């Protein structure tokens, strides 16, 4: 497991890696555990964009997992392949701030229960 990436985000990346051949692009100057850039290996006719988890899963871990296409200049392509950003967004931002001390231990429990 990669220690610099949020566990929930990393687990969803592993699913995309296994099913669609996603690979992490290591070219970000600002390291954030909540966001990674990925490219898909083989030809994928329908690349998932938008929210990747259901409301029930998102409320359990506290975050939406979102995939979107990079469009800014040199960040849009990597070795001729389209780059996508995979990131976490809070489900309920106001509630998240209020219960932040409670959520942190739940994220680890959720990761272990959901993905083993």
Buried (B, 14 or more C-beta within 10 A) or exposed (E): EEEEBBBBBBBBBBBBBEEBEBBBBEEEEEEEBBBBBBBBEEEBEEEBEEBBBEEEBBBBBBBBBBBEEBEEEEBEEBEEEBBBBBBBEBBEEEEBEEEEEEBEEEBEEBBEEBEE
